[in-house]
Amino acid sequence: MLNVKFALQDSIRNLKKNQIKRMDLFAQTFYEEVKRATPIDKGRARRGWNLYRKDRVWQVNNRVPYINVLEEGHSKQAPNGMIKPAIRQTMRRIK
């Protein structure tokens, strides 16, 4: 006789841990990529990126006043902005 048991609670706990690890990896990789994609003049916009995690919420933000202008493509260094290219590169890296 062969008997295989699966404990639902253990499986759910392991899935949640793996999910959180994957989100940590995605957020950290995105943070690195969006920083890298940010144009440099004096470096303020690039230094302005921050990554926060509270409970199960990850947040990447930049409070530099002109970051929206850069995101709209008003820089020859990043004519397509930073967010979409950073997401594409993040997806390539974490496959």
PDB file of N, CA, C and O in Angstrom:
ATOM      1  N   MET A   1       0.853  -1.180   0.000  1.00  0.00           N
ATOM      2  CA  MET A   1       0.000   0.000   0.000  1.00  0.00           C
ATOM      3  C   MET A   1       0.892   1.234   0.000  1.00  0.00           C
ATOM      4  O   MET A   1       1.882   1.295   0.728  1.00  0.00           O
ATOM      5  N   LEU A   2       0.539   2.198  -0.808  1.00  0.00           N
ATOM      6  CA  LEU A   2       1.252   3.461  -0.880  1.00  0.00           C
ATOM      7  C   LEU A   2       0.268   4.555  -0.490  1.00  0.00           C
ATOM      8  O   LEU A   2      -0.839   4.636  -1.021  1.00  0.00           O
ATOM      9  N   ASN A   3       0.689   5.383   0.438  1.00  0.00           N
ATOM     10  CA  ASN A   3      -0.186   6.419   0.951  1.00  0.00           C
ATOM     11  C   ASN A   3       0.570   7.744   0.908  1.00  0.00           C
ATOM     12  O   ASN A   3       1.638   7.863   1.508  1.00  0.00           O
ATOM     13  N   VAL A   4       0.034   8.729   0.215  1.00  0.00           N
ATOM     14  CA  VAL A   4       0.649  10.052   0.128  1.00  0.00           C
ATOM     15  C   VAL A   4      -0.325  11.052   0.737  1.00  0.00           C
ATOM     16  O   VAL A   4      -1.489  11.124   0.344  1.00  0.00           O
ATOM     17  N   LYS A   5       0.168  11.818   1.695  1.00  0.00           N
ATOM     18  CA  LYS A   5      -0.674  12.820   2.354  1.00  0.00           C
ATOM     19  C   LYS A   5      -0.112  14.211   2.089  1.00  0.00           C
ATOM     20  O   LYS A   5       1.100  14.411   2.006  1.00  0.00           O
ATOM     21  N   PHE A   6      -1.001  15.136   1.964  1.00  0.00           N
ATOM     22  CA  PHE A   6      -0.624  16.527   1.812  1.00  0.00           C
ATOM     23  C   PHE A   6      -1.364  17.328   2.873  1.00  0.00           C
ATOM     24  O   PHE A   6      -2.587  17.255   2.986  1.00  0.00           O
ATOM     25  N   ALA A   7      -0.620  18.078   3.630  1.00  0.00           N
ATOM     26  CA  ALA A   7      -1.242  18.934   4.641  1.00  0.00           C
ATOM     27  C   ALA A   7      -1.533  20.291   3.999  1.00  0.00           C
ATOM     28  O   ALA A   7      -0.619  21.011   3.595  1.00  0.00           O
ATOM     29  N   LEU A   8      -2.785  20.617   3.915  1.00  0.00           N
ATOM     30  CA  LEU A   8      -3.204  21.847   3.254  1.00  0.00           C
ATOM     31  C   LEU A   8      -2.566  23.076   3.898  1.00  0.00           C
ATOM     32  O   LEU A   8      -2.067  23.950   3.190  1.00  0.00           O
ATOM     33  N   GLN A   9      -2.574  23.153   5.194  1.00  0.00           N
ATOM     34  CA  GLN A   9      -2.012  24.319   5.879  1.00  0.00           C
ATOM     35  C   GLN A   9      -0.531  24.483   5.567  1.00  0.00           C
ATOM     36  O   GLN A   9      -0.071  25.594   5.306  1.00  0.00           O
ATOM     37  N   ASP A  10       0.219  23.381   5.593  1.00  0.00           N
ATOM     38  CA  ASP A  10       1.647  23.458   5.267  1.00  0.00           C
ATOM     39  C   ASP A  10       1.853  23.903   3.830  1.00  0.00           C
ATOM     40  O   ASP A  10       2.734  24.714   3.546  1.00  0.00           O
ATOM     41  N   SER A  11       1.047  23.376   2.928  1.00  0.00           N
ATOM     42  CA  SER A  11       1.159  23.750   1.516  1.00  0.00           C
ATOM     43  C   SER A  11       0.847  25.228   1.315  1.00  0.00           C
ATOM     44  O   SER A  11       1.551  25.919   0.579  1.00  0.00           O
ATOM     45  N   ILE A  12      -0.189  25.705   1.957  1.00  0.00           N
ATOM     46  CA  ILE A  12      -0.559  27.120   1.846  1.00  0.00           C
ATOM     47  C   ILE A  12       0.535  28.005   2.428  1.00  0.00           C
ATOM     48  O   ILE A  12       0.881  29.028   1.838  1.00  0.00           O
ATOM     49  N   ARG A  13       1.072  27.630   3.554  1.00  0.00           N
ATOM     50  CA  ARG A  13       2.148  28.396   4.190  1.00  0.00           C
ATOM     51  C   ARG A  13       3.372  28.462   3.265  1.00  0.00           C
ATOM     52  O   ARG A  13       3.972  29.524   3.106  1.00  0.00           O
ATOM     53  N   ASN A  14       3.735  27.341   2.665  1.00  0.00           N
ATOM     54  CA  ASN A  14       4.880  27.318   1.751  1.00  0.00           C
ATOM     55  C   ASN A  14       4.613  28.146   0.498  1.00  0.00           C
ATOM     56  O   ASN A  14       5.505  28.837   0.006  1.00  0.00           O
ATOM     57  N   LEU A  15       3.390  28.076  -0.018  1.00  0.00           N
ATOM     58  CA  LEU A  15       3.046  28.893  -1.183  1.00  0.00           C
ATOM     59  C   LEU A  15       3.145  30.383  -0.863  1.00  0.00           C
ATOM     60  O   LEU A  15       3.648  31.162  -1.673  1.00  0.00           O
ATOM     61  N   LYS A  16       2.673  30.775   0.302  1.00  0.00           N
ATOM     62  CA  LYS A  16       2.746  32.184   0.708  1.00  0.00           C
ATOM     63  C   LYS A  16       4.192  32.637   0.845  1.00  0.00           C
ATOM     64  O   LYS A  16       4.540  33.734   0.408  1.00  0.00           O
ATOM     65  N   LYS A  17       5.040  31.805   1.448  1.00  0.00           N
ATOM     66  CA  LYS A  17       6.461  32.146   1.583  1.00  0.00           C
ATOM     67  C   LYS A  17       7.098  32.329   0.217  1.00  0.00           C
ATOM     68  O   LYS A  17       7.840  33.285  -0.008  1.00  0.00           O
ATOM     69  N   ASN A  18       6.806  31.409  -0.698  1.00  0.00           N
ATOM     70  CA  ASN A  18       7.367  31.505  -2.043  1.00  0.00           C
ATOM     71  C   ASN A  18       6.844  32.731  -2.780  1.00  0.00           C
ATOM     72  O   ASN A  18       7.584  33.394  -3.507  1.00  0.00           O
ATOM     73  N   GLN A  19       5.577  33.021  -2.587  1.00  0.00           N
ATOM     74  CA  GLN A  19       4.987  34.193  -3.230  1.00  0.00           C
ATOM     75  C   GLN A  19       5.655  35.472  -2.718  1.00  0.00           C
ATOM     76  O   GLN A  19       5.971  36.364  -3.506  1.00  0.00           O
ATOM     77  N   ILE A  20       5.865  35.564  -1.428  1.00  0.00           N
ATOM     78  CA  ILE A  20       6.507  36.739  -0.846  1.00  0.00           C
ATOM     79  C   ILE A  20       7.944  36.860  -1.340  1.00  0.00           C
ATOM     80  O   ILE A  20       8.404  37.961  -1.641  1.00  0.00           O
ATOM     81  N   LYS A  21       8.654  35.743  -1.426  1.00  0.00           N
ATOM     82  CA  LYS A  21      10.028  35.772  -1.947  1.00  0.00           C
ATOM     83  C   LYS A  21      10.053  36.254  -3.393  1.00  0.00           C
ATOM     84  O   LYS A  21      10.922  37.038  -3.773  1.00  0.00           O
ATOM     85  N   ARG A  22       9.098  35.784  -4.201  1.00  0.00           N
ATOM     86  CA  ARG A  22       9.035  36.224  -5.600  1.00  0.00           C
ATOM     87  C   ARG A  22       8.721  37.712  -5.707  1.00  0.00           C
ATOM     88  O   ARG A  22       9.286  38.411  -6.548  1.00  0.00           O
ATOM     89  N   MET A  23       7.824  38.193  -4.857  1.00  0.00           N
ATOM     90  CA  MET A  23       7.507  39.620  -4.876  1.00  0.00           C
ATOM     91  C   MET A  23       8.699  40.449  -4.404  1.00  0.00           C
ATOM     92  O   MET A  23       8.969  41.518  -4.953  1.00  0.00           O
ATOM     93  N   ASP A  24       9.411  39.963  -3.392  1.00  0.00           N
ATOM     94  CA  ASP A  24      10.635  40.644  -2.956  1.00  0.00           C
ATOM     95  C   ASP A  24      11.627  40.738  -4.113  1.00  0.00           C
ATOM     96  O   ASP A  24      12.212  41.792  -4.361  1.00  0.00           O
ATOM     97  N   LEU A  25      11.807  39.620  -4.815  1.00  0.00           N
ATOM     98  CA  LEU A  25      12.724  39.593  -5.951  1.00  0.00           C
ATOM     99  C   LEU A  25      12.268  40.552  -7.042  1.00  0.00           C
ATOM    100  O   LEU A  25      13.080  41.303  -7.581  1.00  0.00           O
ATOM    101  N   PHE A  26      10.977  40.536  -7.375  1.00  0.00           N
ATOM    102  CA  PHE A  26      10.459  41.433  -8.401  1.00  0.00           C
ATOM    103  C   PHE A  26      10.669  42.891  -7.999  1.00  0.00           C
ATOM    104  O   PHE A  26      11.159  43.690  -8.798  1.00  0.00           O
ATOM    105  N   ALA A  27      10.302  43.240  -6.773  1.00  0.00           N
ATOM    106  CA  ALA A  27      10.413  44.631  -6.317  1.00  0.00           C
ATOM    107  C   ALA A  27      11.867  45.091  -6.314  1.00  0.00           C
ATOM    108  O   ALA A  27      12.167  46.194  -6.771  1.00  0.00           O
ATOM    109  N   GLN A  28      12.762  44.266  -5.808  1.00  0.00           N
ATOM    110  CA  GLN A  28      14.182  44.636  -5.755  1.00  0.00           C
ATOM    111  C   GLN A  28      14.752  44.780  -7.167  1.00  0.00           C
ATOM    112  O   GLN A  28      15.495  45.721  -7.448  1.00  0.00           O
ATOM    113  N   THR A  29      14.407  43.860  -8.039  1.00  0.00           N
ATOM    114  CA  THR A  29      14.907  43.916  -9.413  1.00  0.00           C
ATOM    115  C   THR A  29      14.343  45.139 -10.144  1.00  0.00           C
ATOM    116  O   THR A  29      15.070  45.831 -10.857  1.00  0.00           O
ATOM    117  N   PHE A  30      13.048  45.397  -9.963  1.00  0.00           N
ATOM    118  CA  PHE A  30      12.441  46.584 -10.582  1.00  0.00           C
ATOM    119  C   PHE A  30      13.112  47.853 -10.071  1.00  0.00           C
ATOM    120  O   PHE A  30      13.415  48.754 -10.853  1.00  0.00           O
ATOM    121  N   TYR A  31      13.342  47.925  -8.773  1.00  0.00           N
ATOM    122  CA  TYR A  31      14.006  49.087  -8.161  1.00  0.00           C
ATOM    123  C   TYR A  31      15.373  49.320  -8.821  1.00  0.00           C
ATOM    124  O   TYR A  31      15.710  50.453  -9.166  1.00  0.00           O
ATOM    125  N   GLU A  32      16.144  48.268  -8.993  1.00  0.00           N
ATOM    126  CA  GLU A  32      17.461  48.384  -9.631  1.00  0.00           C
ATOM    127  C   GLU A  32      17.333  48.849 -11.076  1.00  0.00           C
ATOM    128  O   GLU A  32      18.094  49.702 -11.533  1.00  0.00           O
ATOM    129  N   GLU A  33      16.368  48.285 -11.787  1.00  0.00           N
ATOM    130  CA  GLU A  33      16.196  48.604 -13.202  1.00  0.00           C
ATOM    131  C   GLU A  33      15.667  50.024 -13.421  1.00  0.00           C
ATOM    132  O   GLU A  33      16.114  50.711 -14.339  1.00  0.00           O
ATOM    133  N   VAL A  34      14.727  50.469 -12.596  1.00  0.00           N
ATOM    134  CA  VAL A  34      14.193  51.818 -12.783  1.00  0.00           C
ATOM    135  C   VAL A  34      15.258  52.852 -12.435  1.00  0.00           C
ATOM    136  O   VAL A  34      15.320  53.916 -13.052  1.00  0.00           O
ATOM    137  N   LYS A  35      16.088  52.543 -11.455  1.00  0.00           N
ATOM    138  CA  LYS A  35      17.208  53.428 -11.128  1.00  0.00           C
ATOM    139  C   LYS A  35      18.166  53.519 -12.302  1.00  0.00           C
ATOM    140  O   LYS A  35      18.594  54.607 -12.689  1.00  0.00           O
ATOM    141  N   ARG A  36      18.497  52.365 -12.863  1.00  0.00           N
ATOM    142  CA  ARG A  36      19.417  52.307 -13.993  1.00  0.00           C
ATOM    143  C   ARG A  36      18.847  53.048 -15.208  1.00  0.00           C
ATOM    144  O   ARG A  36      19.602  53.646 -15.973  1.00  0.00           O
ATOM    145  N   ALA A  37      17.530  53.012 -15.388  1.00  0.00           N
ATOM    146  CA  ALA A  37      16.896  53.647 -16.546  1.00  0.00           C
ATOM    147  C   ALA A  37      16.710  55.152 -16.374  1.00  0.00           C
ATOM    148  O   ALA A  37      16.384  55.849 -17.335  1.00  0.00           O
ATOM    149  N   THR A  38      16.912  55.654 -15.171  1.00  0.00           N
ATOM    150  CA  THR A  38      16.705  57.074 -14.897  1.00  0.00           C
ATOM    151  C   THR A  38      17.864  57.894 -15.461  1.00  0.00           C
ATOM    152  O   THR A  38      19.028  57.605 -15.182  1.00  0.00           O
ATOM    153  N   PRO A  39      17.543  58.919 -16.255  1.00  0.00           N
ATOM    154  CA  PRO A  39      18.605  59.743 -16.835  1.00  0.00           C
ATOM    155  C   PRO A  39      19.411  60.468 -15.761  1.00  0.00           C
ATOM    156  O   PRO A  39      18.919  60.759 -14.671  1.00  0.00           O
ATOM    157  N   ILE A  40      20.659  60.747 -16.104  1.00  0.00           N
ATOM    158  CA  ILE A  40      21.549  61.420 -15.151  1.00  0.00           C
ATOM    159  C   ILE A  40      21.969  62.770 -15.711  1.00  0.00           C
ATOM    160  O   ILE A  40      22.471  62.870 -16.830  1.00  0.00           O
ATOM    161  N   ASP A  41      21.754  63.794 -14.918  1.00  0.00           N
ATOM    162  CA  ASP A  41      22.371  65.100 -15.168  1.00  0.00           C
ATOM    163  C   ASP A  41      23.289  65.336 -13.983  1.00  0.00           C
ATOM    164  O   ASP A  41      24.514  65.314 -14.103  1.00  0.00           O
ATOM    165  N   LYS A  42      22.669  65.559 -12.843  1.00  0.00           N
ATOM    166  CA  LYS A  42      23.453  65.691 -11.613  1.00  0.00           C
ATOM    167  C   LYS A  42      23.269  64.476 -10.704  1.00  0.00           C
ATOM    168  O   LYS A  42      23.943  64.353  -9.681  1.00  0.00           O
ATOM    169  N   GLY A  43      22.360  63.588 -11.079  1.00  0.00           N
ATOM    170  CA  GLY A  43      22.159  62.352 -10.333  1.00  0.00           C
ATOM    171  C   GLY A  43      21.051  62.408  -9.293  1.00  0.00           C
ATOM    172  O   GLY A  43      20.774  61.408  -8.631  1.00  0.00           O
ATOM    173  N   ARG A  44      20.416  63.558  -9.141  1.00  0.00           N
ATOM    174  CA  ARG A  44      19.382  63.697  -8.111  1.00  0.00           C
ATOM    175  C   ARG A  44      18.194  62.771  -8.351  1.00  0.00           C
ATOM    176  O   ARG A  44      17.703  62.130  -7.422  1.00  0.00           O
ATOM    177  N   ALA A  45      17.731  62.700  -9.607  1.00  0.00           N
ATOM    178  CA  ALA A  45      16.573  61.851  -9.914  1.00  0.00           C
ATOM    179  C   ALA A  45      16.896  60.383  -9.658  1.00  0.00           C
ATOM    180  O   ALA A  45      16.062  59.647  -9.132  1.00  0.00           O
ATOM    181  N   ARG A  46      18.088  59.958 -10.022  1.00  0.00           N
ATOM    182  CA  ARG A  46      18.473  58.564  -9.812  1.00  0.00           C
ATOM    183  C   ARG A  46      18.582  58.255  -8.316  1.00  0.00           C
ATOM    184  O   ARG A  46      18.155  57.192  -7.866  1.00  0.00           O
ATOM    185  N   ARG A  47      19.142  59.165  -7.568  1.00  0.00           N
ATOM    186  CA  ARG A  47      19.254  58.959  -6.110  1.00  0.00           C
ATOM    187  C   ARG A  47      17.911  59.041  -5.405  1.00  0.00           C
ATOM    188  O   ARG A  47      17.776  58.602  -4.263  1.00  0.00           O
ATOM    189  N   GLY A  48      16.911  59.606  -6.088  1.00  0.00           N
ATOM    190  CA  GLY A  48      15.595  59.810  -5.476  1.00  0.00           C
ATOM    191  C   GLY A  48      14.748  58.554  -5.342  1.00  0.00           C
ATOM    192  O   GLY A  48      13.722  58.585  -4.661  1.00  0.00           O
ATOM    193  N   TRP A  49      15.142  57.448  -5.969  1.00  0.00           N
ATOM    194  CA  TRP A  49      14.340  56.229  -5.899  1.00  0.00           C
ATOM    195  C   TRP A  49      14.462  55.559  -4.547  1.00  0.00           C
ATOM    196  O   TRP A  49      15.549  55.479  -3.976  1.00  0.00           O
ATOM    197  N   ASN A  50      13.334  55.076  -4.038  1.00  0.00           N
ATOM    198  CA  ASN A  50      13.281  54.364  -2.757  1.00  0.00           C
ATOM    199  C   ASN A  50      12.410  53.126  -2.906  1.00  0.00           C
ATOM    200  O   ASN A  50      11.445  53.109  -3.670  1.00  0.00           O
ATOM    201  N   LEU A  51      12.772  52.096  -2.160  1.00  0.00           N
ATOM    202  CA  LEU A  51      11.995  50.855  -2.135  1.00  0.00           C
ATOM    203  C   LEU A  51      11.567  50.610  -0.699  1.00  0.00           C
ATOM    204  O   LEU A  51      12.395  50.575   0.211  1.00  0.00           O
ATOM    205  N   TYR A  52      10.262  50.441  -0.503  1.00  0.00           N
ATOM    206  CA  TYR A  52       9.705  50.173   0.821  1.00  0.00           C
ATOM    207  C   TYR A  52       8.867  48.900   0.781  1.00  0.00           C
ATOM    208  O   TYR A  52       8.250  48.564  -0.230  1.00  0.00           O
ATOM    209  N   ARG A  53       8.867  48.218   1.891  1.00  0.00           N
ATOM    210  CA  ARG A  53       7.962  47.079   2.033  1.00  0.00           C
ATOM    211  C   ARG A  53       7.354  47.137   3.425  1.00  0.00           C
ATOM    212  O   ARG A  53       8.061  47.220   4.429  1.00  0.00           O
ATOM    213  N   LYS A  54       6.046  47.091   3.461  1.00  0.00           N
ATOM    214  CA  LYS A  54       5.336  47.029   4.730  1.00  0.00           C
ATOM    215  C   LYS A  54       4.310  45.925   4.590  1.00  0.00           C
ATOM    216  O   LYS A  54       3.436  45.975   3.724  1.00  0.00           O
ATOM    217  N   ASP A  55       4.424  44.930   5.449  1.00  0.00           N
ATOM    218  CA  ASP A  55       3.574  43.743   5.381  1.00  0.00           C
ATOM    219  C   ASP A  55       3.696  43.129   3.987  1.00  0.00           C
ATOM    220  O   ASP A  55       4.777  42.690   3.595  1.00  0.00           O
ATOM    221  N   ARG A  56       2.611  43.098   3.253  1.00  0.00           N
ATOM    222  CA  ARG A  56       2.646  42.506   1.908  1.00  0.00           C
ATOM    223  C   ARG A  56       2.443  43.560   0.822  1.00  0.00           C
ATOM    224  O   ARG A  56       1.876  43.274  -0.233  1.00  0.00           O
ATOM    225  N   VAL A  57       2.902  44.761   1.084  1.00  0.00           N
ATOM    226  CA  VAL A  57       2.814  45.838   0.105  1.00  0.00           C
ATOM    227  C   VAL A  57       4.217  46.353  -0.179  1.00  0.00           C
ATOM    228  O   VAL A  57       4.941  46.752   0.733  1.00  0.00           O
ATOM    229  N   TRP A  58       4.595  46.340  -1.462  1.00  0.00           N
ATOM    230  CA  TRP A  58       5.886  46.842  -1.890  1.00  0.00           C
ATOM    231  C   TRP A  58       5.644  48.151  -2.618  1.00  0.00           C
ATOM    232  O   TRP A  58       4.697  48.274  -3.395  1.00  0.00           O
ATOM    233  N   GLN A  59       6.505  49.129  -2.364  1.00  0.00           N
ATOM    234  CA  GLN A  59       6.331  50.428  -3.002  1.00  0.00           C
ATOM    235  C   GLN A  59       7.689  50.946  -3.459  1.00  0.00           C
ATOM    236  O   GLN A  59       8.647  50.983  -2.687  1.00  0.00           O
ATOM    237  N   VAL A  60       7.755  51.343  -4.714  1.00  0.00           N
ATOM    238  CA  VAL A  60       8.930  52.007  -5.259  1.00  0.00           C
ATOM    239  C   VAL A  60       8.466  53.409  -5.612  1.00  0.00           C
ATOM    240  O   VAL A  60       7.508  53.582  -6.366  1.00  0.00           O
ATOM    241  N   ASN A  61       9.143  54.409  -5.067  1.00  0.00           N
ATOM    242  CA  ASN A  61       8.712  55.771  -5.370  1.00  0.00           C
ATOM    243  C   ASN A  61       9.904  56.698  -5.550  1.00  0.00           C
ATOM    244  O   ASN A  61      11.043  56.353  -5.235  1.00  0.00           O
ATOM    245  N   ASN A  62       9.609  57.875  -6.061  1.00  0.00           N
ATOM    246  CA  ASN A  62      10.603  58.911  -6.264  1.00  0.00           C
ATOM    247  C   ASN A  62       9.899  60.238  -6.060  1.00  0.00           C
ATOM    248  O   ASN A  62       8.935  60.545  -6.761  1.00  0.00           O
ATOM    249  N   ARG A  63      10.363  61.015  -5.120  1.00  0.00           N
ATOM    250  CA  ARG A  63       9.716  62.279  -4.776  1.00  0.00           C
ATOM    251  C   ARG A  63      10.402  63.503  -5.397  1.00  0.00           C
ATOM    252  O   ARG A  63      10.069  64.638  -5.057  1.00  0.00           O
ATOM    253  N   VAL A  64      11.345  63.278  -6.294  1.00  0.00           N
ATOM    254  CA  VAL A  64      11.993  64.392  -6.975  1.00  0.00           C
ATOM    255  C   VAL A  64      10.916  65.127  -7.775  1.00  0.00           C
ATOM    256  O   VAL A  64      10.164  64.491  -8.513  1.00  0.00           O
ATOM    257  N   PRO A  65      10.828  66.455  -7.644  1.00  0.00           N
ATOM    258  CA  PRO A  65       9.718  67.203  -8.248  1.00  0.00           C
ATOM    259  C   PRO A  65       9.554  67.011  -9.761  1.00  0.00           C
ATOM    260  O   PRO A  65       8.431  67.078 -10.263  1.00  0.00           O
ATOM    261  N   TYR A  66      10.623  66.781 -10.482  1.00  0.00           N
ATOM    262  CA  TYR A  66      10.542  66.694 -11.938  1.00  0.00           C
ATOM    263  C   TYR A  66      10.547  65.253 -12.457  1.00  0.00           C
ATOM    264  O   TYR A  66      10.751  65.033 -13.651  1.00  0.00           O
ATOM    265  N   ILE A  67      10.327  64.279 -11.587  1.00  0.00           N
ATOM    266  CA  ILE A  67      10.374  62.881 -12.014  1.00  0.00           C
ATOM    267  C   ILE A  67       9.277  62.563 -13.041  1.00  0.00           C
ATOM    268  O   ILE A  67       9.496  61.757 -13.945  1.00  0.00           O
ATOM    269  N   ASN A  68       8.106  63.186 -12.909  1.00  0.00           N
ATOM    270  CA  ASN A  68       7.026  62.951 -13.877  1.00  0.00           C
ATOM    271  C   ASN A  68       7.402  63.461 -15.268  1.00  0.00           C
ATOM    272  O   ASN A  68       7.051  62.848 -16.276  1.00  0.00           O
ATOM    273  N   VAL A  69       8.110  64.572 -15.315  1.00  0.00           N
ATOM    274  CA  VAL A  69       8.559  65.116 -16.600  1.00  0.00           C
ATOM    275  C   VAL A  69       9.518  64.129 -17.261  1.00  0.00           C
ATOM    276  O   VAL A  69       9.430  63.887 -18.465  1.00  0.00           O
ATOM    277  N   LEU A  70      10.429  63.561 -16.480  1.00  0.00           N
ATOM    278  CA  LEU A  70      11.347  62.559 -17.020  1.00  0.00           C
ATOM    279  C   LEU A  70      10.585  61.311 -17.487  1.00  0.00           C
ATOM    280  O   LEU A  70      10.885  60.746 -18.539  1.00  0.00           O
ATOM    281  N   GLU A  71       9.604  60.896 -16.694  1.00  0.00           N
ATOM    282  CA  GLU A  71       8.819  59.711 -17.055  1.00  0.00           C
ATOM    283  C   GLU A  71       8.043  59.930 -18.355  1.00  0.00           C
ATOM    284  O   GLU A  71       7.791  58.980 -19.096  1.00  0.00           O
ATOM    285  N   GLU A  72       7.669  61.165 -18.629  1.00  0.00           N
ATOM    286  CA  GLU A  72       6.938  61.479 -19.854  1.00  0.00           C
ATOM    287  C   GLU A  72       7.851  61.536 -21.077  1.00  0.00           C
ATOM    288  O   GLU A  72       7.383  61.769 -22.191  1.00  0.00           O
ATOM    289  N   GLY A  73       9.162  61.323 -20.870  1.00  0.00           N
ATOM    290  CA  GLY A  73      10.084  61.239 -21.993  1.00  0.00           C
ATOM    291  C   GLY A  73      10.792  62.525 -22.356  1.00  0.00           C
ATOM    292  O   GLY A  73      11.326  62.631 -23.460  1.00  0.00           O
ATOM    293  N   HIS A  74      10.818  63.500 -21.478  1.00  0.00           N
ATOM    294  CA  HIS A  74      11.449  64.787 -21.763  1.00  0.00           C
ATOM    295  C   HIS A  74      12.955  64.752 -21.510  1.00  0.00           C
ATOM    296  O   HIS A  74      13.537  65.743 -21.068  1.00  0.00           O
ATOM    297  N   SER A  75      13.570  63.635 -21.783  1.00  0.00           N
ATOM    298  CA  SER A  75      15.024  63.499 -21.679  1.00  0.00           C
ATOM    299  C   SER A  75      15.496  62.661 -22.854  1.00  0.00           C
ATOM    300  O   SER A  75      14.910  61.624 -23.163  1.00  0.00           O
ATOM    301  N   LYS A  76      16.552  63.112 -23.503  1.00  0.00           N
ATOM    302  CA  LYS A  76      17.105  62.338 -24.612  1.00  0.00           C
ATOM    303  C   LYS A  76      17.680  61.006 -24.119  1.00  0.00           C
ATOM    304  O   LYS A  76      17.789  60.051 -24.888  1.00  0.00           O
ATOM    305  N   GLN A  77      18.044  60.946 -22.841  1.00  0.00           N
ATOM    306  CA  GLN A  77      18.600  59.712 -22.279  1.00  0.00           C
ATOM    307  C   GLN A  77      17.514  58.665 -22.030  1.00  0.00           C
ATOM    308  O   GLN A  77      17.798  57.467 -22.028  1.00  0.00           O
ATOM    309  N   ALA A  78      16.278  59.107 -21.822  1.00  0.00           N
ATOM    310  CA  ALA A  78      15.174  58.172 -21.558  1.00  0.00           C
ATOM    311  C   ALA A  78      13.924  58.654 -22.283  1.00  0.00           C
ATOM    312  O   ALA A  78      12.952  59.048 -21.638  1.00  0.00           O
ATOM    313  N   PRO A  79      13.933  58.628 -23.626  1.00  0.00           N
ATOM    314  CA  PRO A  79      12.782  59.140 -24.373  1.00  0.00           C
ATOM    315  C   PRO A  79      11.510  58.323 -24.170  1.00  0.00           C
ATOM    316  O   PRO A  79      10.416  58.811 -24.451  1.00  0.00           O
ATOM    317  N   ASN A  80      11.635  57.096 -23.691  1.00  0.00           N
ATOM    318  CA  ASN A  80      10.468  56.243 -23.423  1.00  0.00           C
ATOM    319  C   ASN A  80      10.122  56.195 -21.941  1.00  0.00           C
ATOM    320  O   ASN A  80       9.374  55.320 -21.506  1.00  0.00           O
ATOM    321  N   GLY A  81      10.652  57.113 -21.179  1.00  0.00           N
ATOM    322  CA  GLY A  81      10.433  57.101 -19.742  1.00  0.00           C
ATOM    323  C   GLY A  81      11.277  56.032 -19.070  1.00  0.00           C
ATOM    324  O   GLY A  81      12.229  55.522 -19.661  1.00  0.00           O
ATOM    325  N   MET A  82      10.932  55.697 -17.845  1.00  0.00           N
ATOM    326  CA  MET A  82      11.716  54.732 -17.082  1.00  0.00           C
ATOM    327  C   MET A  82      10.907  53.523 -16.642  1.00  0.00           C
ATOM    328  O   MET A  82      11.444  52.419 -16.556  1.00  0.00           O
ATOM    329  N   ILE A  83       9.636  53.713 -16.364  1.00  0.00           N
ATOM    330  CA  ILE A  83       8.816  52.661 -15.761  1.00  0.00           C
ATOM    331  C   ILE A  83       8.637  51.462 -16.695  1.00  0.00           C
ATOM    332  O   ILE A  83       8.974  50.337 -16.325  1.00  0.00           O
ATOM    333  N   LYS A  84       8.112  51.689 -17.895  1.00  0.00           N
ATOM    334  CA  LYS A  84       7.864  50.571 -18.811  1.00  0.00           C
ATOM    335  C   LYS A  84       9.147  49.829 -19.185  1.00  0.00           C
ATOM    336  O   LYS A  84       9.172  48.599 -19.140  1.00  0.00           O
ATOM    337  N   PRO A  85      10.221  50.550 -19.555  1.00  0.00           N
ATOM    338  CA  PRO A  85      11.466  49.826 -19.837  1.00  0.00           C
ATOM    339  C   PRO A  85      11.973  49.036 -18.632  1.00  0.00           C
ATOM    340  O   PRO A  85      12.510  47.940 -18.792  1.00  0.00           O
ATOM    341  N   ALA A  86      11.809  49.584 -17.438  1.00  0.00           N
ATOM    342  CA  ALA A  86      12.266  48.885 -16.227  1.00  0.00           C
ATOM    343  C   ALA A  86      11.431  47.633 -15.972  1.00  0.00           C
ATOM    344  O   ALA A  86      11.970  46.610 -15.550  1.00  0.00           O
ATOM    345  N   ILE A  87      10.142  47.698 -16.217  1.00  0.00           N
ATOM    346  CA  ILE A  87       9.286  46.517 -16.045  1.00  0.00           C
ATOM    347  C   ILE A  87       9.679  45.440 -17.053  1.00  0.00           C
ATOM    348  O   ILE A  87       9.797  44.267 -16.697  1.00  0.00           O
ATOM    349  N   ARG A  88       9.882  45.837 -18.313  1.00  0.00           N
ATOM    350  CA  ARG A  88      10.294  44.851 -19.328  1.00  0.00           C
ATOM    351  C   ARG A  88      11.607  44.174 -18.941  1.00  0.00           C
ATOM    352  O   ARG A  88      11.731  42.952 -19.029  1.00  0.00           O
ATOM    353  N   GLN A  89      12.576  44.965 -18.516  1.00  0.00           N
ATOM    354  CA  GLN A  89      13.885  44.413 -18.141  1.00  0.00           C
ATOM    355  C   GLN A  89      13.753  43.535 -16.893  1.00  0.00           C
ATOM    356  O   GLN A  89      14.415  42.502 -16.799  1.00  0.00           O
ATOM    357  N   THR A  90      12.928  43.921 -15.957  1.00  0.00           N
ATOM    358  CA  THR A  90      12.688  43.123 -14.754  1.00  0.00           C
ATOM    359  C   THR A  90      12.115  41.766 -15.133  1.00  0.00           C
ATOM    360  O   THR A  90      12.554  40.736 -14.621  1.00  0.00           O
ATOM    361  N   MET A  91      11.141  41.765 -16.023  1.00  0.00           N
ATOM    362  CA  MET A  91      10.531  40.518 -16.454  1.00  0.00           C
ATOM    363  C   MET A  91      11.546  39.605 -17.138  1.00  0.00           C
ATOM    364  O   MET A  91      11.508  38.388 -16.960  1.00  0.00           O
ATOM    365  N   ARG A  92      12.449  40.188 -17.914  1.00  0.00           N
ATOM    366  CA  ARG A  92      13.511  39.382 -18.551  1.00  0.00           C
ATOM    367  C   ARG A  92      14.440  38.770 -17.520  1.00  0.00           C
ATOM    368  O   ARG A  92      14.847  37.614 -17.638  1.00  0.00           O
ATOM    369  N   ARG A  93      14.767  39.552 -16.516  1.00  0.00           N
ATOM    370  CA  ARG A  93      15.748  39.089 -15.517  1.00  0.00           C
ATOM    371  C   ARG A  93      15.212  38.014 -14.595  1.00  0.00           C
ATOM    372  O   ARG A  93      15.969  37.138 -14.175  1.00  0.00           O
ATOM    373  N   ILE A  94      13.922  38.053 -14.263  1.00  0.00           N
ATOM    374  CA  ILE A  94      13.423  37.127 -13.230  1.00  0.00           C
ATOM    375  C   ILE A  94      12.711  35.909 -13.794  1.00  0.00           C
ATOM    376  O   ILE A  94      12.101  35.163 -13.028  1.00  0.00           O
ATOM    377  N   LYS A  95      12.759  35.680 -15.073  1.00  0.00           N
ATOM    378  CA  LYS A  95      12.093  34.495 -15.649  1.00  0.00           C
ATOM    379  C   LYS A  95      12.568  33.223 -15.055  1.00  0.00           C
ATOM    380  O   LYS A  95      12.101  32.150 -15.438  1.00  0.00           O
TER     381      LYS A  95
END
